[in-house]
Amino acid sequence: MVRELVHDPIFLAQKSEKADESDLQTAQDLLDTIAAHKDTCVGMAANMIGVKRRVIVFVNDKGRPDGGAYEIMFNPEIVKKSGAYKTSEGCLSLLGEPRSVTRYESIKVKFQNSGFKERFKTFTGFTAQIIQHEIDHCNGILI
């Protein structure tokens, strides 16, 4: 189900709680909502749709001409990062101009897949940037 976006910075600044199997519907709602905003959005966290759980979805472009495929992560955590750089980002949940932020070119993420099996995966480039932004949402960090 496509959900309404949350714009309340007080809500968005709260840390999200660990996700579990009861959050599979939240993941589906995130997929439906990001698809509805595909022209302006490449990643979303559950708090953006009013759910304080550690669930994110994002486009993994992998250089694909079709723009990539959506991926879901439950309880993502960055365990390694390298190659700091400055960039600017906007967010559907936050009004105003893009803001300056430090990101990392390469990140290794520990997460659970939709079967709640623990996984580790390394991401680089723009996909890594998207994931960092969404994990910040889970941690209550606003850009």
LOTI-92866 format. One record per atom (N, C-alpha, C): residue number from 1; residue in one letter; x, y, z; atom name. Coordinates in Angstrom, 3 decimals. Layout:
<pts>
{NUM,A,{X,Y,Z},CA}
...
</pts>
This chain:
<pts>
{1,M,{0.846,-1.171,0.000},N}
{1,M,{0.000,0.000,0.000},CA}
{1,M,{0.899,1.244,0.000},C}
{2,V,{0.565,2.212,-0.848},N}
{2,V,{1.294,3.474,-0.866},CA}
{2,V,{0.914,4.251,0.384},C}
{3,R,{1.926,4.651,1.150},N}
{3,R,{1.707,5.356,2.410},CA}
{3,R,{2.049,6.829,2.260},C}
{4,E,{1.456,7.637,3.097},N}
{4,E,{1.728,9.069,3.132},CA}
{4,E,{3.103,9.309,3.749},C}
{5,L,{3.829,10.294,3.214},N}
{5,L,{5.157,10.619,3.726},CA}
{5,L,{5.065,11.454,4.997},C}
{6,V,{5.969,11.188,5.932},N}
{6,V,{6.065,11.934,7.185},CA}
{6,V,{7.067,13.067,6.988},C}
{7,H,{6.699,14.267,7.425},N}
{7,H,{7.586,15.432,7.315},CA}
{7,H,{7.941,16.013,8.684},C}
{8,D,{7.497,15.403,9.761},N}
{8,D,{7.715,15.911,11.112},CA}
{8,D,{9.154,15.622,11.559},C}
{9,P,{10.009,16.673,11.683},N}
{9,P,{11.410,16.433,12.048},CA}
{9,P,{11.577,15.848,13.450},C}
{10,I,{10.648,16.089,14.341},N}
{10,I,{10.746,15.506,15.686},CA}
{10,I,{10.569,13.990,15.616},C}
{11,F,{9.597,13.523,14.854},N}
{11,F,{9.402,12.084,14.663},CA}
{11,F,{10.600,11.472,13.935},C}
{12,L,{11.038,12.127,12.856},N}
{12,L,{12.135,11.599,12.048},CA}
{12,L,{13.463,11.553,12.805},C}
{13,A,{13.624,12.376,13.835},N}
{13,A,{14.865,12.422,14.610},CA}
{13,A,{14.927,11.347,15.697},C}
{14,Q,{13.907,10.509,15.802},N}
{14,Q,{13.904,9.431,16.788},CA}
{14,Q,{14.536,8.175,16.179},C}
{15,K,{15.321,7.468,16.988},N}
{15,K,{15.928,6.225,16.511},CA}
{15,K,{14.857,5.167,16.295},C}
{16,S,{15.050,4.388,15.263},N}
{16,S,{14.124,3.300,14.959},CA}
{16,S,{14.469,2.054,15.757},C}
{17,E,{13.464,1.227,15.989},N}
{17,E,{13.631,-0.018,16.728},CA}
{17,E,{13.951,-1.164,15.768},C}
{18,K,{14.523,-2.215,16.310},N}
{18,K,{14.874,-3.382,15.514},CA}
{18,K,{13.643,-3.958,14.822},C}
{19,A,{13.820,-4.337,13.563},N}
{19,A,{12.737,-4.938,12.781},CA}
{19,A,{12.717,-6.450,12.997},C}
{20,D,{11.547,-7.037,12.784},N}
{20,D,{11.411,-8.492,12.839},CA}
{20,D,{10.404,-8.933,11.777},C}
{21,E,{10.030,-10.196,11.799},N}
{21,E,{9.142,-10.745,10.767},CA}
{21,E,{7.807,-10.013,10.667},C}
{22,S,{7.379,-9.368,11.749},N}
{22,S,{6.112,-8.630,11.699},CA}
{22,S,{6.226,-7.379,10.827},C}
{23,D,{7.439,-7.041,10.382},N}
{23,D,{7.639,-5.842,9.567},CA}
{23,D,{7.688,-6.130,8.064},C}
{24,L,{7.341,-7.326,7.652},N}
{24,L,{7.325,-7.638,6.222},CA}
{24,L,{6.315,-6.765,5.470},C}
{25,Q,{5.178,-6.455,6.087},N}
{25,Q,{4.196,-5.579,5.437},CA}
{25,Q,{4.742,-4.161,5.318},C}
{26,T,{5.487,-3.708,6.316},N}
{26,T,{6.121,-2.390,6.237},CA}
{26,T,{7.059,-2.344,5.043},C}
{27,A,{7.829,-3.407,4.839},N}
{27,A,{8.738,-3.461,3.687},CA}
{27,A,{7.956,-3.371,2.374},C}
{28,Q,{6.840,-4.076,2.301},N}
{28,Q,{6.021,-4.010,1.079},CA}
{28,Q,{5.454,-2.606,0.887},C}
{29,D,{5.016,-1.979,1.974},N}
{29,D,{4.508,-0.601,1.888},CA}
{29,D,{5.609,0.355,1.421},C}
{30,L,{6.841,0.131,1.894},N}
{30,L,{7.960,0.956,1.428},CA}
{30,L,{8.198,0.761,-0.063},C}
{31,L,{8.153,-0.468,-0.529},N}
{31,L,{8.326,-0.731,-1.964},CA}
{31,L,{7.231,-0.049,-2.783},C}
{32,D,{5.994,-0.151,-2.319},N}
{32,D,{4.879,0.489,-3.027},CA}
{32,D,{5.040,2.007,-3.032},C}
{33,T,{5.477,2.560,-1.904},N}
{33,T,{5.597,4.017,-1.775},CA}
{33,T,{6.766,4.541,-2.598},C}
{34,I,{7.914,3.865,-2.575},N}
{34,I,{9.042,4.333,-3.376},CA}
{34,I,{8.723,4.222,-4.864},C}
{35,A,{8.004,3.186,-5.256},N}
{35,A,{7.609,3.047,-6.665},CA}
{35,A,{6.703,4.198,-7.091},C}
{36,A,{5.858,4.652,-6.182},N}
{36,A,{4.961,5.776,-6.485},CA}
{36,A,{5.732,7.095,-6.619},C}
{37,H,{6.952,7.147,-6.064},N}
{37,H,{7.792,8.353,-6.111},CA}
{37,H,{9.063,8.114,-6.924},C}
{38,K,{9.026,7.151,-7.847},N}
{38,K,{10.237,6.722,-8.547},CA}
{38,K,{10.938,7.828,-9.327},C}
{39,D,{10.208,8.877,-9.704},N}
{39,D,{10.844,9.958,-10.455},CA}
{39,D,{11.675,10.876,-9.576},C}
{40,T,{11.444,10.854,-8.258},N}
{40,T,{12.141,11.777,-7.360},CA}
{40,T,{12.781,11.105,-6.150},C}
{41,C,{12.736,9.779,-6.068},N}
{41,C,{13.215,9.098,-4.860},CA}
{41,C,{13.969,7.825,-5.221},C}
{42,V,{15.134,7.610,-4.562},N}
{42,V,{15.939,6.417,-4.809},CA}
{42,V,{16.096,5.547,-3.563},C}
{43,G,{15.578,6.012,-2.428},N}
{43,G,{15.663,5.242,-1.198},CA}
{43,G,{14.671,5.739,-0.179},C}
{44,M,{14.248,4.841,0.704},N}
{44,M,{13.322,5.211,1.775},CA}
{44,M,{13.600,4.356,3.004},C}
{45,A,{13.338,4.951,4.156},N}
{45,A,{13.386,4.232,5.429},CA}
{45,A,{11.980,4.205,6.007},C}
{46,A,{11.707,3.220,6.851},N}
{46,A,{10.359,3.034,7.383},CA}
{46,A,{9.832,4.257,8.134},C}
{47,N,{10.705,5.008,8.797},N}
{47,N,{10.189,6.176,9.525},CA}
{47,N,{9.626,7.237,8.578},C}
{48,M,{10.031,7.204,7.317},N}
{48,M,{9.491,8.159,6.342},CA}
{48,M,{8.011,7.912,6.055},C}
{49,I,{7.529,6.698,6.403},N}
{49,I,{6.103,6.392,6.241},CA}
{49,I,{5.443,6.171,7.604},C}
{50,G,{6.101,6.675,8.661},N}
{50,G,{5.492,6.661,9.987},CA}
{50,G,{5.720,5.427,10.824},C}
{51,V,{6.667,4.576,10.432},N}
{51,V,{6.939,3.342,11.168},CA}
{51,V,{8.372,3.402,11.697},C}
{52,K,{8.538,3.394,13.018},N}
{52,K,{9.870,3.503,13.623},CA}
{52,K,{10.528,2.128,13.749},C}
{53,R,{10.805,1.519,12.617},N}
{53,R,{11.465,0.219,12.578},CA}
{53,R,{12.633,0.315,11.594},C}
{54,R,{13.662,-0.505,11.797},N}
{54,R,{14.877,-0.464,10.980},CA}
{54,R,{14.673,-1.271,9.692},C}
{55,V,{13.966,-0.649,8.750},N}
{55,V,{13.717,-1.246,7.437},CA}
{55,V,{14.010,-0.173,6.399},C}
{56,I,{14.808,-0.530,5.376},N}
{56,I,{15.064,0.412,4.283},CA}
{56,I,{14.852,-0.280,2.941},C}
{57,V,{14.540,0.525,1.936},N}
{57,V,{14.515,0.068,0.544},CA}
{57,V,{15.313,1.079,-0.261},C}
{58,F,{15.913,0.604,-1.339},N}
{58,F,{16.737,1.494,-2.164},CA}
{58,F,{16.897,0.901,-3.550},C}
{59,V,{17.268,1.771,-4.487},N}
{59,V,{17.576,1.334,-5.837},CA}
{59,V,{19.044,0.957,-5.873},C}
{60,N,{19.332,-0.262,-6.291},N}
{60,N,{20.709,-0.698,-6.485},CA}
{60,N,{20.976,-0.598,-7.977},C}
{61,D,{21.621,0.492,-8.389},N}
{61,D,{21.767,0.759,-9.816},CA}
{61,D,{22.764,-0.163,-10.509},C}
{62,K,{23.841,-0.540,-9.849},N}
{62,K,{24.851,-1.441,-10.422},CA}
{62,K,{25.160,-1.098,-11.876},C}
{63,G,{25.002,0.185,-12.251},N}
{63,G,{25.297,0.613,-13.607},CA}
{63,G,{24.309,0.108,-14.641},C}
{64,R,{23.149,-0.329,-14.199},N}
{64,R,{22.172,-0.908,-15.113},CA}
{64,R,{21.455,0.176,-15.913},C}
{65,P,{21.237,-0.057,-17.200},N}
{65,P,{20.556,0.947,-18.035},CA}
{65,P,{19.090,1.161,-17.641},C}
{66,D,{18.471,0.166,-16.961},N}
{66,D,{17.066,0.315,-16.572},CA}
{66,D,{16.916,1.079,-15.263},C}
{67,G,{18.039,1.549,-14.701},N}
{67,G,{17.960,2.319,-13.468},CA}
{67,G,{18.070,1.469,-12.218},C}
{68,G,{18.161,0.147,-12.356},N}
{68,G,{18.371,-0.697,-11.194},CA}
{68,G,{17.115,-1.341,-10.655},C}
{69,A,{17.312,-2.130,-9.619},N}
{69,A,{16.221,-2.852,-8.984},CA}
{69,A,{16.145,-2.455,-7.515},C}
{70,Y,{14.965,-2.560,-6.936},N}
{70,Y,{14.793,-2.247,-5.523},CA}
{70,Y,{15.316,-3.383,-4.659},C}
{71,E,{15.973,-3.023,-3.571},N}
{71,E,{16.424,-3.989,-2.578},CA}
{71,E,{15.876,-3.580,-1.219},C}
{72,I,{15.674,-4.577,-0.365},N}
{72,I,{15.166,-4.357,0.996},CA}
{72,I,{16.234,-4.826,1.982},C}
{73,M,{16.391,-4.064,3.055},N}
{73,M,{17.261,-4.485,4.155},CA}
{73,M,{16.519,-4.297,5.463},C}
{74,F,{16.641,-5.294,6.317},N}
{74,F,{16.135,-5.205,7.678},CA}
{74,F,{17.340,-5.071,8.602},C}
{75,N,{17.258,-4.147,9.542},N}
{75,N,{18.291,-3.931,10.558},CA}
{75,N,{19.681,-3.688,9.962},C}
{76,P,{19.777,-2.789,8.968},N}
{76,P,{21.090,-2.537,8.359},CA}
{76,P,{22.022,-1.790,9.306},C}
{77,E,{23.291,-2.140,9.200},N}
{77,E,{24.319,-1.511,10.024},CA}
{77,E,{25.613,-1.451,9.208},C}
{78,I,{26.222,-0.290,9.117},N}
{78,I,{27.495,-0.157,8.418},CA}
{78,I,{28.597,-0.657,9.342},C}
{79,V,{29.364,-1.641,8.856},N}
{79,V,{30.425,-2.215,9.678},CA}
{79,V,{31.816,-1.821,9.190},C}
{80,K,{31.907,-1.260,7.994},N}
{80,K,{33.183,-0.799,7.455},CA}
{80,K,{32.904,0.290,6.435},C}
{81,K,{33.765,1.314,6.414},N}
{81,K,{33.587,2.401,5.446},CA}
{81,K,{34.942,2.966,5.075},C}
{82,S,{35.042,3.458,3.830},N}
{82,S,{36.290,4.064,3.385},CA}
{82,S,{36.014,5.072,2.276},C}
{83,G,{36.944,6.009,2.137},N}
{83,G,{36.850,6.988,1.055},CA}
{83,G,{35.872,8.114,1.329},C}
{84,A,{36.060,8.840,2.426},N}
{84,A,{35.156,9.941,2.774},CA}
{84,A,{35.167,11.021,1.687},C}
{85,Y,{33.985,11.586,1.427},N}
{85,Y,{33.861,12.715,0.506},CA}
{85,Y,{32.672,13.564,0.918},C}
{86,K,{32.668,14.803,0.491},N}
{86,K,{31.565,15.729,0.766},CA}
{86,K,{30.626,15.743,-0.432},C}
{87,T,{29.342,15.804,-0.150},N}
{87,T,{28.334,15.913,-1.207},CA}
{87,T,{27.140,16.653,-0.634},C}
{88,S,{26.108,16.846,-1.446},N}
{88,S,{24.869,17.434,-0.934},CA}
{88,S,{23.719,16.510,-1.304},C}
{89,E,{22.733,16.454,-0.406},N}
{89,E,{21.593,15.562,-0.592},CA}
{89,E,{20.301,16.266,-0.214},C}
{90,G,{19.236,15.850,-0.871},N}
{90,G,{17.896,16.261,-0.495},CA}
{90,G,{17.159,15.039,0.046},C}
{91,C,{15.934,15.268,0.506},N}
{91,C,{15.148,14.175,1.066},CA}
{91,C,{13.664,14.496,0.897},C}
{92,L,{12.888,13.505,0.504},N}
{92,L,{11.443,13.700,0.353},CA}
{92,L,{10.776,14.112,1.661},C}
{93,S,{11.335,13.668,2.785},N}
{93,S,{10.724,13.965,4.081},CA}
{93,S,{11.096,15.336,4.618},C}
{94,L,{12.157,15.922,4.099},N}
{94,L,{12.623,17.205,4.613},CA}
{94,L,{12.437,18.290,3.568},C}
{95,L,{11.830,19.366,3.984},N}
{95,L,{11.597,20.482,3.082},CA}
{95,L,{12.860,21.321,2.971},C}
{96,G,{12.996,22.040,1.887},N}
{96,G,{14.135,22.931,1.717},CA}
{96,G,{15.147,22.392,0.720},C}
{97,E,{16.237,23.119,0.636},N}
{97,E,{17.293,22.822,-0.317},CA}
{97,E,{18.134,21.629,0.133},C}
{98,P,{18.876,21.033,-0.799},N}
{98,P,{19.820,19.976,-0.414},CA}
{98,P,{20.821,20.494,0.621},C}
{99,R,{21.279,19.575,1.454},N}
{99,R,{22.190,19.919,2.537},CA}
{99,R,{23.519,19.198,2.359},C}
{100,S,{24.593,19.821,2.849},N}
{100,S,{25.934,19.246,2.767},CA}
{100,S,{26.078,18.102,3.770},C}
{101,V,{26.759,17.030,3.343},N}
{101,V,{26.933,15.851,4.194},CA}
{101,V,{28.210,15.123,3.783},C}
{102,T,{28.818,14.413,4.733},N}
{102,T,{29.959,13.553,4.427},CA}
{102,T,{29.464,12.133,4.212},C}
{103,R,{29.901,11.529,3.130},N}
{103,R,{29.562,10.141,2.822},CA}
{103,R,{30.853,9.379,2.526},C}
{104,Y,{30.727,8.069,2.317},N}
{104,Y,{31.875,7.210,2.048},CA}
{104,Y,{31.668,6.490,0.723},C}
{105,E,{32.733,6.401,-0.060},N}
{105,E,{32.679,5.790,-1.387},CA}
{105,E,{32.359,4.297,-1.308},C}
{106,S,{32.870,3.623,-0.279},N}
{106,S,{32.661,2.188,-0.137},CA}
{106,S,{32.200,1.885,1.292},C}
{107,I,{31.161,1.051,1.408},N}
{107,I,{30.665,0.640,2.717},CA}
{107,I,{30.395,-0.862,2.711},C}
{108,K,{30.598,-1.473,3.857},N}
{108,K,{30.205,-2.868,4.057},CA}
{108,K,{29.053,-2.850,5.052},C}
{109,V,{27.962,-3.497,4.674},N}
{109,V,{26.743,-3.457,5.475},CA}
{109,V,{26.390,-4.846,5.978},C}
{110,K,{26.087,-4.914,7.265},N}
{110,K,{25.515,-6.124,7.866},CA}
{110,K,{24.010,-5.874,7.937},C}
{111,F,{23.218,-6.827,7.480},N}
{111,F,{21.764,-6.658,7.464},CA}
{111,F,{21.098,-8.020,7.457},C}
{112,Q,{19.785,-7.996,7.534},N}
{112,Q,{18.999,-9.214,7.380},CA}
{112,Q,{18.173,-9.088,6.107},C}
{113,N,{18.076,-10.195,5.366},N}
{113,N,{17.242,-10.204,4.170},CA}
{113,N,{15.780,-10.458,4.562},C}
{114,S,{14.918,-10.600,3.580},N}
{114,S,{13.490,-10.758,3.885},CA}
{114,S,{13.171,-12.100,4.547},C}
{115,G,{14.117,-13.032,4.544},N}
{115,G,{13.962,-14.278,5.291},CA}
{115,G,{14.602,-14.183,6.668},C}
{116,F,{15.084,-12.986,7.004},N}
{116,F,{15.742,-12.665,8.276},CA}
{116,F,{17.014,-13.483,8.502},C}
{117,K,{17.697,-13.763,7.391},N}
{117,K,{19.027,-14.364,7.436},CA}
{117,K,{20.043,-13.222,7.407},C}
{118,E,{21.066,-13.315,8.269},N}
{118,E,{22.089,-12.276,8.317},CA}
{118,E,{22.972,-12.349,7.071},C}
{119,R,{23.244,-11.174,6.522},N}
{119,R,{24.073,-11.056,5.320},CA}
{119,R,{25.062,-9.908,5.498},C}
{120,F,{26.138,-9.962,4.727},N}
{120,F,{27.105,-8.873,4.623},CA}
{120,F,{27.276,-8.594,3.144},C}
{121,K,{27.319,-7.314,2.782},N}
{121,K,{27.497,-6.962,1.383},CA}
{121,K,{28.206,-5.615,1.301},C}
{122,T,{29.097,-5.486,0.322},N}
{122,T,{29.810,-4.239,0.099},CA}
{122,T,{29.148,-3.484,-1.048},C}
{123,F,{28.985,-2.181,-0.855},N}
{123,F,{28.391,-1.303,-1.859},CA}
{123,F,{29.345,-0.146,-2.116},C}
{124,T,{29.318,0.371,-3.336},N}
{124,T,{30.162,1.509,-3.698},CA}
{124,T,{29.335,2.549,-4.444},C}
{125,G,{29.933,3.732,-4.592},N}
{125,G,{29.346,4.780,-5.411},CA}
{125,G,{27.998,5.267,-4.921},C}
{126,F,{27.124,5.551,-5.896},N}
{126,F,{25.829,6.153,-5.577},CA}
{126,F,{24.959,5.231,-4.728},C}
{127,T,{25.011,3.931,-4.972},N}
{127,T,{24.224,3.000,-4.158},CA}
{127,T,{24.673,3.074,-2.699},C}
{128,A,{25.977,3.150,-2.469},N}
{128,A,{26.493,3.284,-1.093},CA}
{128,A,{25.985,4.573,-0.461},C}
{129,Q,{25.943,5.647,-1.235},N}
{129,Q,{25.453,6.928,-0.721},CA}
{129,Q,{23.986,6.834,-0.303},C}
{130,I,{23.177,6.200,-1.121},N}
{130,I,{21.753,6.036,-0.804},CA}
{130,I,{21.587,5.262,0.508},C}
{131,I,{22.298,4.152,0.624},N}
{131,I,{22.177,3.315,1.823},CA}
{131,I,{22.583,4.095,3.065},C}
{132,Q,{23.666,4.867,2.982},N}
{132,Q,{24.103,5.668,4.126},CA}
{132,Q,{23.016,6.653,4.548},C}
{133,H,{22.365,7.281,3.579},N}
{133,H,{21.286,8.228,3.868},CA}
{133,H,{20.145,7.520,4.601},C}
{134,E,{19.761,6.346,4.123},N}
{134,E,{18.633,5.632,4.733},CA}
{134,E,{18.995,5.089,6.117},C}
{135,I,{20.221,4.626,6.304},N}
{135,I,{20.640,4.174,7.634},CA}
{135,I,{20.659,5.359,8.599},C}
{136,D,{21.057,6.540,8.101},N}
{136,D,{20.956,7.744,8.947},CA}
{136,D,{19.522,7.936,9.426},C}
{137,H,{18.536,7.744,8.531},N}
{137,H,{17.132,7.840,8.939},CA}
{137,H,{16.846,6.877,10.095},C}
{138,C,{17.302,5.634,9.965},N}
{138,C,{17.069,4.644,11.027},CA}
{138,C,{17.684,5.074,12.355},C}
{139,N,{18.781,5.807,12.272},N}
{139,N,{19.487,6.261,13.477},CA}
{139,N,{19.001,7.612,13.971},C}
{140,G,{17.958,8.158,13.345},N}
{140,G,{17.419,9.443,13.775},CA}
{140,G,{18.269,10.632,13.362},C}
{141,I,{19.138,10.443,12.382},N}
{141,I,{20.009,11.511,11.911},CA}
{141,I,{19.367,12.157,10.694},C}
{142,L,{19.129,13.455,10.786},N}
{142,L,{18.563,14.215,9.681},CA}
{142,L,{19.676,14.980,8.983},C}
{143,I,{19.673,14.970,7.666},N}
{143,I,{20.696,15.734,6.951},CA}
{143,I,{20.348,17.213,6.984},C}
</pts>
